[in-house]
Amino acid sequence: MFKKKELENTTMENSYGQETNLIIAGTKLLGDLVTDHNIHIEGEIQGNITCKGKVTIGVAGRVKGNLNCLTCEIYGKIDGEIKVDDLLTLKETSRIHGNIETLKLKIDEGSFFEGSCKMSSALPDMSNMSELEMNEE
């Protein structure tokens, strides 16, 4: 059905060697997207995105829906709630309309963000603390 060359062109490799899904400019996806792999979006998605890897929204990328992922780099536009387990980077061309929840946040000069931001912290391991030490904090 597909030639090997065509299959190879449907994915990209990132610097970690994990395959990356690519939604190219001119593509419009209606519905939720769930993936265990990285995703690079240059097209338009109307729906929620759940990704166990890195999500990159390119300059031409547009997302209208909620985003939940491990790490994220945004150059384009997103209208929706963003929850990132590790690092969220808003590049100078990014336009965000919605609330953010993340562990780490990097905002480049020129980016636009409208909403609230909740920075979660990595909780220390409490299993080795005595009850007395916990009460002192």
N, C-alpha and C positions, 0 to 999 in steps of 0.2 A: 504494500500500500504506500508506504513512505520509503524513499531511498535513504540510505545511511547519511548522505550529505545533507538532506533536508532535515533529518532529525538533529544532526549536530548544530544546525543553524538556529534551532528553536531555544537553545539554552546558552548561557554565557558562564564562564568560570570567574569567580572572584578571587581575590588574593589568598583566601583560605583554602581554595581548591573545591569549595562547595558549589554545586550548580546553582545558577541564578535564573529564575523565571523572568522573562522580559515581555512587558506590555508596551508595544511600540506606539509612537504618535500616530493618530488617525484611527486607533482602536478604541471602541467604547464598550465597556463591560458592564452589564446590568445584573446585579446579584452579588451575593457574598463570596469572598475569596478566602480559602483556607489552604495553607501550605506549610510544610516542614522546612522548605528551602528558602533561600533569599529571594527577593523579588525587586525588580527595577521597573518603575512605572513611568512611561513617557506619554501614555494615552490617558483615557478618562475612565474612572471606575465610579459607579453609583452603587454603593453597597459597602458592607463592613469587610475589613481585612483582618485576618488572624494569621500571624506568621511566627514560627518558632525561630526564625533567623533575623536577618537584616532586611529592612524595607528602605529602598531609596526611591523618593519621588523626584523625578527629574524636572528640569525647568518647564517642559511642556506638560508635565504630569498634573492631573486634576483628580482629587478624590472627594466625593461627597458621601460621607459615612464615617463610622468609627474605626479606629486603627488600634490594634493590640499586637505588639511585637517585642522582640528581644532588644534590638537596636534600630535606630532610624535616622536617616539623613534626608532633609527636605529642602529641595530647591524650588519646588512648584507650589501648588495651592491645595489646602485641605480644609473642608468644612465638616467638622465633627470632633468627637472626643478622641484624644490620643492617650494611650497608655503604653509606656515603654519601660521594660524591666531593667534596662541598663542605661545607655547613653542616647539622648535625643539631641541632634544637631540641626539647628535652623540656619540655613545658609542665607546670604544676602538677598536672594531673589524669592525667598519663601514668603507665603501669605497664609497665615493660620487664623481660622475663625472657630474657636472651640476651646474647651478646657484640656489641660495637659496634666498628666500624672507620670512622673519619671523619677529615677534614682539620680541621674546626672543630666544636666542641661547645658548646652553650649549654644549661644545666640550670636551670630555674626552681625556686624553693623549693617543696617539697611533692611534687615528682615522685619516682617510685620506680624504681630501676635495680638489677637483680641480674645480675651477669656481669662480664666484663672489658672494658676499653676500650683500643683501640690508636689513638693519634693519629698519622696519617701526616703527613708534612710535605711541603710543596711543594718539590721539589728544585730547586736553582739550576741555571741553564743552564751546563753544564760545557764546551760546545764551544769557548768562547773562552779557556779556561784552559790555560796551558802545563803540560807534564808536571811541571816543577819546582814550580809553584804547587799542583798536586794532591798532590804528595808532602809538602808542608809542612803540609797539613791533617790 
